[in-house]
């Protein structure tokens, strides 16, 4: 009887745990993107140098993104890689943006982050103004 009850509990708990892990992966990717944006902007102002944030492979933000420091800055490039199932799209099709020494961006950005392993769940939309203001809201288009 105990084994039957444990089996029933396991069949209920495992899907819930999997969904919780997928939601955490989505939140993690959104947080990593915001950290990268804020770090690139702050480093550009501190170093008084332009610093780029770009998709790692210059093609798909879902494969990761990089804070690309110029040779004159002692910092090493920082790479961010989302977990499997996470898609990241920059709606303006920008593969790179420049954070200028003034803290301003070369162009405004909007990232839509989704988890393909979550059906019917909202993703995150991160917008960045040219002045560097970041907002993070629900995105229902996943």
C-alpha positions in Angstrom: 0.0 0.0 0.0 2.8 2.4 0.9 4.5 1.8 -2.5 1.3 2.5 -4.3 0.8 5.8 -2.4 4.5 6.8 -3.1 4.0 6.0 -6.8 0.9 8.2 -7.0 2.7 11.1 -5.2 5.7 10.7 -7.5 3.5 11.0 -10.7 2.0 14.2 -9.3 5.2 15.7 -8.0 7.5 15.1 -10.9 5.6 17.3 -13.5 5.3 20.1 -10.9 9.0 20.0 -10.1 9.8 20.0 -13.8 7.6 23.0 -14.5 9.2 24.8 -11.5 12.7 24.2 -12.9 11.6 25.5 -16.3 10.2 28.6 -14.8 13.4 29.1 -12.9 15.4 28.8 -16.1 13.3 31.5 -17.7 13.7 33.8 -14.7 17.5 33.1 -14.7 17.8 34.0 -18.4 15.9 37.3 -17.9 18.0 38.1 -14.9 21.3 37.3 -16.7 20.2 39.6 -19.6 19.4 42.5 -17.2 22.8 41.9 -15.4 24.6 42.0 -18.7 22.9 45.2 -19.8 23.5 47.0 -16.5 27.1 45.8 -16.3 27.9 46.9 -19.8 26.4 50.3 -19.2 28.2 50.8 -15.9 31.5 49.6 -17.2 31.3 51.9 -20.2 30.7 54.9 -18.0 33.4 53.9 -15.5 36.0 53.2 -18.2 35.0 56.1 -20.4 35.1 53.7 -23.3 32.4 52.2 -25.5 31.5 48.7 -24.6 29.4 46.3 -26.8 26.8 43.8 -25.8 26.3 41.3 -28.6 24.9 37.9 -29.4 27.8 35.5 -28.8 27.7 34.0 -32.3 26.6 37.3 -34.0 23.4 35.5 -35.1 21.2 34.3 -32.3 20.8 35.8 -28.8 19.3 32.4 -27.7 22.8 30.9 -28.1 24.1 33.4 -25.5 25.4 37.0 -25.3 28.7 38.6 -24.5 29.9 41.8 -22.9 32.7 42.7 -25.4 35.3 44.9 -23.8 37.8 46.8 -25.9 41.5 46.0 -25.6 42.1 49.3 -23.6 39.9 48.0 -20.7 41.4 45.4 -18.4 38.2 43.5 -17.9 37.8 40.2 -19.7 34.8 39.6 -21.9 31.8 38.1 -20.0 29.7 35.4 -21.6 26.2 34.4 -20.7 24.6 31.2 -21.9 20.9 30.4 -21.3 19.7 26.9 -20.5 18.3 24.6 -23.1 14.8 25.5 -24.3 15.3 29.2 -23.7 14.8 31.5 -26.8 15.9 35.1 -26.8 14.9 37.4 -29.7 15.8 41.0 -30.0 12.8 42.5 -31.9 14.8 45.0 -33.9 17.1 42.2 -35.2 20.1 43.9 -33.6 23.0 41.5 -33.0 25.1 44.1 -31.2 24.6 47.3 -29.4 27.1 49.9 -28.1 27.1 51.4 -24.7 28.8 54.7 -25.0 31.0 56.3 -22.4 28.1 58.6 -21.6 26.0 55.6 -20.6 23.7 56.0 -23.7 23.0 53.2 -26.0 23.4 53.3 -29.8 19.9 52.0 -30.2 16.9 51.1 -28.0 16.5 47.3 -27.4 13.6 44.9 -26.8 14.3 41.3 -25.9 11.6 38.6 -25.8 12.6 35.6 -23.7 10.6 32.4 -23.8 11.0 28.9 -22.6 9.8 26.4 -25.3 9.4 23.7 -22.6 6.6 25.7 -20.9 3.3 25.6 -22.9 0.9 28.4 -22.3 3.1 30.2 -19.9 4.2 33.9 -20.4 7.8 34.8 -21.1 9.6 37.9 -20.2 10.0 41.1 -22.3 13.0 43.3 -21.4 13.1 46.7 -22.9 16.1 49.1 -22.7 15.7 52.8 -23.7 18.6 54.6 -25.3 19.2 56.3 -21.9 19.7 52.8 -20.4 16.4 52.4 -18.5 15.5 48.8 -18.2 12.0 47.3 -17.8 11.1 43.7 -17.3 7.5 42.7 -18.0 5.4 39.6 -18.8 5.4 38.6 -22.5 2.4 36.6 -23.7 3.6 35.8 -27.2 5.6 32.7 -26.4 
